[in-house]
Amino acid sequence: MRSINIDIDSVHFLSHDEVVKFASSAFLKDYIDQMVAKLGDINKDKITILDERKLTNIGIFRYYMDAWIEANPDINTNMTHMVRHTTRPDRYAHPDLLLLGYSGVGDL
């Protein structure tokens, strides 16, 4: 298992420019195209921007890590693996995001 701590202050909604930039990745293009279409359908009847769902950098990173694990020839994808984010309080009681990946390889 490998954990990645992420600064909660770095998590944000993606700008249009970031969506375009990340969509140029071979790992992310299909996912982003699918999510942009899905969110367009979900958000079409929203009256205010506050009610809209949006892409976030942490959501894109989570998908990227899962795609990377699937594509990595050093990882046995026949074994259970996942990438997820959870919250846990740090010693100062601030939330921290963790991405956890599991695979059959001892060290990623």
C-alpha positions in Angstrom: 0.0 0.0 0.0 1.2 3.5 -0.8 -0.3 6.7 0.5 0.0 10.1 -0.9 -0.8 13.1 1.4 -2.3 16.0 -0.4 -2.5 19.6 0.9 -6.2 20.3 1.2 -5.6 23.9 0.2 -4.4 22.8 -3.2 -7.7 21.1 -4.1 -9.8 23.2 -6.5 -12.3 23.2 -9.3 -10.7 23.0 -12.7 -10.6 26.0 -14.9 -11.5 25.7 -18.6 -7.8 26.0 -19.5 -6.9 23.1 -17.0 -9.6 20.9 -18.5 -8.2 21.5 -22.0 -4.6 20.8 -20.8 -5.5 17.6 -18.9 -7.6 16.4 -21.9 -4.4 16.3 -23.9 -3.2 13.3 -21.8 -3.6 9.9 -23.3 -4.6 8.6 -19.9 -7.2 11.3 -19.2 -8.8 12.3 -22.6 -11.6 9.8 -22.7 -12.5 10.2 -19.1 -12.5 14.0 -19.3 -14.6 14.0 -22.5 -17.1 11.6 -20.8 -17.2 13.7 -17.6 -17.6 17.0 -19.4 -20.6 15.6 -21.4 -22.1 14.1 -18.2 -21.7 17.3 -16.2 -23.1 19.3 -19.1 -26.3 17.1 -18.9 -26.4 17.3 -15.1 -25.9 21.1 -15.0 -28.1 22.1 -17.9 -31.1 22.9 -15.7 -29.2 24.5 -12.8 -30.3 28.1 -12.2 -27.1 29.2 -10.4 -23.4 28.3 -10.7 -23.5 27.4 -7.0 -25.6 24.3 -7.8 -23.5 23.0 -10.6 -21.2 20.0 -10.4 -17.7 20.6 -11.6 -14.4 18.7 -12.2 -11.8 19.0 -9.5 -8.0 18.5 -9.7 -8.2 15.8 -7.0 -10.9 13.8 -9.0 -8.7 14.0 -12.1 -5.6 12.9 -10.1 -7.5 10.0 -8.6 -8.6 8.8 -12.1 -5.0 9.3 -13.4 -3.5 7.2 -10.7 -6.0 4.4 -11.3 -5.2 4.5 -15.1 -1.5 4.6 -14.3 -1.8 1.4 -12.2 -3.7 -0.3 -14.9 -1.1 0.6 -17.6 2.0 -0.2 -15.5 3.5 -3.5 -16.6 5.2 -3.9 -13.2 1.9 -4.2 -11.4 -0.2 -7.4 -11.4 -3.6 -6.1 -12.3 -5.1 -9.5 -11.7 -4.9 -8.7 -8.0 -7.1 -6.2 -6.2 -6.1 -2.6 -6.5 -7.9 0.7 -6.0 -7.3 4.4 -5.7 -9.5 6.3 -3.4 -9.5 9.4 -1.3 -10.4 9.6 2.3 -10.2 12.3 5.0 -8.5 11.9 8.3 -7.7 14.6 10.8 -4.0 15.4 11.3 -2.5 16.3 14.6 -3.9 19.8 14.3 -7.4 18.4 13.5 -7.4 19.7 9.9 -8.6 17.2 7.3 -6.0 15.7 5.0 -6.7 13.8 1.8 -5.1 10.4 1.2 -4.9 8.5 -2.0 -4.5 4.8 -1.4 -3.3 2.3 -4.0 -3.2 -1.4 -3.6 -1.6 -3.9 -5.9 0.3 -7.2 -6.0 3.7 -5.4 -6.2 5.5 -4.8 -3.0 6.8 -1.3 -3.9 5.4 1.0 -6.5 
